[in-house]
Amino acid sequence: MARCEEGYLCHVCGQEVEHLWESELYLRYVLGWVRPEQLHQEPECHLRCNPALAQFVVDEEFPPVEAPGPFDKRGLDPEFVRQREQLVTRAWRRLRQLASSPRPVPITEYPLPEVLARWTADQGGKSVG
């Protein structure tokens, strides 16, 4: 992933990803879909530039996104959609919380608690990071 004076650039639209809560990469990290050691190798993009994922954020602070086509949540199993909305919305709210934290939070503490617990268990009880 290329870094420059402009910050992290979206590989979809080419614009800067200015805020943590706009980051599709960091949302995937908080969800546990990207491991800490992979974070610097993954491309960055705005969450809204990935409508297949963004459509699952359901919060009044996040304008709804539609993902027309085969990944449109309106055509998916309702129970899957409900679970995915709960999970992705929690992760997005975690990004908002991290961005407004009065103290710096170590990047190893960004993921959701169940992700950290799973990663620690995978490491045989050793902390991740």
N, C-alpha and C positions, 0 to 999 in steps of 0.2 A: 504494500500500500504506500503510495507516494505521499510524502508530507512536504509542505512548503510553508512559506511565510503566511499564506492565506489560510492555513489550517487544513482540516480534512475535507477533501473534495468528493462530492457525490459521483460515483462512477456511472450513474444514470443520466443526470442532468448537467453535471459539471460544475454546479454551484457549491459554495462552502456549506458544510453542515455546521451551523453556528452554535447550536445548543444541544446539550446531552439528550434531552427528551425528543429531539428530532432525529436521533441516530438509530437507524435500523440495525447497525452492527452492535451497538451497545445494548439495544433491546434484546437481540439474540443472545448476547453474553449474559445479561441478567436472567434470561430464561434458561441458561445452561446449554444452549445450542452451539455455543462457541466456547471452547476451553480457554483458560487464561493464556496458555502457551501459544495459542493460535491467534489471539486477538490482533497482534501486530501484523499478521500475514493476510488477514481477510480484507476485502474491499469495503469501503464505507459508502453508504448512501442514506439519503433522507428516508425516514420511515414512510412518508407519503409517496415516495418514488417506488415503493414496493406495495402496491395496493392489495396483493394477496395476503400480506401480513397485516397491513395497516387497518384493513376492514374489521379486524377483531378488537381494536381498541374502542371501547364504548365508555366514553366519559364526556361530560358537557364541555370540558376544556379542549377536547380534540374533535374538530369537525369530522363528521362521518365520511368515510371513503368507500367507494364502490369498486368492486373488482369484476367487471363484466367478463364473462367467459367461463371456462371450465372450473376456475377456482373461486367463483362467486359463492359466498357463504349462503346465499339464499337457495342454492341448489344442493347444499350439503345436508347431512344428517343433523336434525335440530339439536340432539343431545351433544354431538361433537361440537357444534357451533357454540352452544351454551358454555361448555367446558373451556373451549378455546378462547372465547371472549373473556371469561373470568381470569384465566391465566395471563393472557396477553395484556389485558387491562391492568392487572396487578403489577406486571413488570413495567409497563409504561408509567404507572403512578410511582413506582420505585425510582425510575429515572428522574421524575419531577422532584421527588423527595431528595435525592442525592444532589441535584442541581441547586436546591435551596438550602442545603444543610449549612448551619453556621460554622461547622468545623469541617476540614477536609476529611473525606472518607477514603481509606485505602482502596484501591481498585479491586483488591482481593475480597473486599466486603460488599461489592456491588450486587452480586447475584442474590436471587430470592433465597430465603433460609433453607428451603428443602433442597435447592440446588447445592448450596454449600455443604449441607449434611451428606448428600449423595456423593459429592466429590471427595469429601473427607473420608467417607467409608470406602470409596474406591482406592484411596491412598493408604488404606490400612490404619486409619486413625490419625494420620499426619495431616496438618493443615495444607490447604491448596495454595499455591502461589509461589 
